[in-house]
Amino acid sequence: MLSSYSFLAREHCILERMHEIIRKGMDSLTRRLDNDLKDDDSRILVPIGYILGLLLGNMKPD
């Protein structure tokens, strides 16, 4: 039987990993949108600042 400490430590590791995956995905999306917005033939009409404003909590792109 797992102690509550080991369960919380495992849960914390899972949440950290999820945060890392989401952050990397947002970084990639931001780069792709930024590159597309620099293209004269871009079909994206949403400013990159608006996308960055959608980040949750303290999650900021590196």
C-alpha positions, 0 to 999 in steps of 0.5 A: 500500500502506498503512503499518501506522501508517495502518492502525492509525489507521483501525482506532482511528477505527473502534473509537472510532466503535463505542464511541460508537454503543454508548454512545449506545445504552446511554444511550438504553436507560437513559433509556427504562428509567428512564422506564418504571420511573417509570410505575406500570404498568411491566412491567419488573422489573429494577432500573436499577442492574443494567442499568448494571452490564452496561456493558463496561469503562469505558463509562459513560453520560454 
